Amino acid sequence: MERRGILICAGYFYGIPFPLRKEDLIIAVDGGFRYCQEEGITPSLILGDLDSLAASLPENLPPVAYNIFSENPKEKAEFLSKSSFQGIPLKQLPVVKNDTDLLAAIKLCLEEEIREIHIFGALEGRRFDHSLAALQSLAFLTEQKAKGYLYGKEELITALQDGSLHFPKGMQGTCSVFSYSEEARGVEEKGLLYQIDKGCLKNSFPIGVSNAFTGEEAEISVEKGMLFVSYGIENL
């Protein structure tokens, strides 16, 4: 089986609705480490600027200056051997930076040639701007030709760009489709309650909200552009 990225962030966390595998790269993104502790999950590493994890860290933890995207294998090995928290590798990022902690974790997964990334605790937190940033991060990894999934309490969001998404028989509940691009052209929605044939969706008009599965096979595709697709976790 292909290695997956499992990213656990510090927003609202509702558990992981599928079994973890030993080959998964599990990253506790900053304060997401607390959820790992509560769920008995041992992450592969902790990554972040430690702003939301500070209460759990020892006061005498030395600051770490390290470029996680360094191409120097020796530097990486030395860092991982010296920096840890409760025996788990720790990659501390600067507070002032261009990438969010989540985006840094996504880039690390891509660097490890992981093409399927599941993100938890990045939606529905106290700050709505973090949810928007998570959606943009989902768009980023989709542009890198990887598959990404953002999990909320009852629904998940994925994205597709210039491609298609197939759903097997038996799917139930709501399925909503939004254009992330200014325009998404050649959109088709087959097997859903409301069907579209070669339509155009815009990011300023939510016509794709609240479609529904019918229990039959379904497919959503787009010829040009990027779509966000949300559906119920109960279908997993």
C-alpha positions, 0 to 999 in steps of 0.5 A: 500500500502507498504511504499516506500523510496523516496531519493532525492540527490544533483545530477541532478534532473528531477522530480518524474514521479509518485505521492507521497503517504502520507506513503512514507518516503521521505529523502532529502539527503544533498543538495537534500533538495534544490530540495524539496524546488523547487518542493514543497515537504516536506521531512520526514527528511534531512540526510547528512554531510551537505557539499552540503547543507551548503549554505542553513543552518543557521550559528549558527546550532550546530554540531550534534553527533549522531549515526543514527543506534543507537538502543536506542529509547530514544536517537533517540527521543531526537535527533529528538526533538532537531535537525531540519531545517525549522521544518524538522527532521535533521540527520547530519552525520560526514564528515569522514565516511565509508558510503556515504550519499546515502548509509546511507539513504538506510540503514535507509530505510532498518532499517524502513523495507522499501523494495522499494526504489526510488533514484533521483538526484544520477546520471549524476551529476558533479562527475562521481564517485558519479554515480558509488557509486550510482550504488554500493549502488543499488547493496547493497540494492539488496543484502538486498532483497529490490527493488531499482530504480535509475532515470536519465533524460530519463532512470532508472536503477534497479537490480535483483539478482538470480531472474526475472523481468517481463515487461507487454505488451506495453513497448517501447524503449531500454532495456539494461542488464549488469552483475554487478557480475563478471559473471551472469549465466543462463541469459534469455531475453524473449520477447525482440528484441534480446533473450538470453537462459541460457546465461552467461554475464560478467562485462567486456563485454557489450553484453547486451547493446541496446536491445529493447522492442517489445511491447510484454510481456518480462522477464529478469531472472538470475539464479546466479549473479546480473544484472543491467537493464536500460529502459526508464522512459516513460514506467512508 
